[in-house]
Amino acid sequence: MAKASVVFPALHSAIPRAHLSIWLRRFQAWRQKRRDRQELNALGNTALKDLAIDRSEITSIIHAGSNERRRNHGD
């Protein structure tokens, strides 16, 4: 049983750790977007209006960023 590294050499390579690192960063980004969406949805309509955000834009703002919104409030 001491030769587990011979049977499973991939466990000690950098490739699985790199994949795990990528997965972890994506998972953390997904969780942050989820928290951001929950926080914006928790705001009242007046607070959203003060931020120049329509409730229908929350998802697009979270996923596309505020510079790529579907609607421009400055017009």
N, C-alpha and C positions, 0 to 999 in steps of 0.2 A: 504493500500500500504506500510505501514511501516514494514510489515512482509515479505519483499522480501527475507531475509536471510533464512526464514523458507521454502519458496517455492523453492529456489535455494541454498541449503546448500553447494553444490559443489563449488560455486563461492568463498567461504571463506576457502576452504580446501587447503592444501599444494599440493595435487596431480596435479591440473591443472597448478599451478605455476611451478611445477617441469617439466611438459611436455612443457610448454612454454619456460622454460629455456633451455631445451634440443634442442627444435626446433630452438631457437634463436642462440645457439652455432653452430648448423649445418648450418644454413643459413649464418652466418658470415664466416664460413669456406668455404662454397661454393663460396661466393662473393670474398674472398681472392684468392682462386684458379683461379677464372675467371679473376681477375685483374692481377695475376701473368702470366697467359697464354697470356693475351693481351700485357703485357709488353715484354715478350719474343718474341712474334710474331712481335712486332714493331721493334725489333733489326734487323740490317742488317746481311747478311750472314757472313761477316768478324767478326763482334762482336760475333756472335754465335760461330764461329770457335775459337775465342780467349778464349771463355768460355768452349771449348771442347763439344759443344752441336750441334747436327745435328738438322735441322728444323723438321725432322720427329719424333724426340724424345721429343718434347716439351710437348705433352699431357701426355706421360708416366712419364716424370720427375715431372710434376705437380701433377699427381694423385698417383704415386707410390713412389715418393721421389727420390733424386739423387743417393742413394745407391742401388736402385733396377732398374736401367736403363736396357733397353733391349740390349743395345750395350755397350761394354766396350772400351773406347778410350785409355786405358793404355796398351793394348796388341799390 
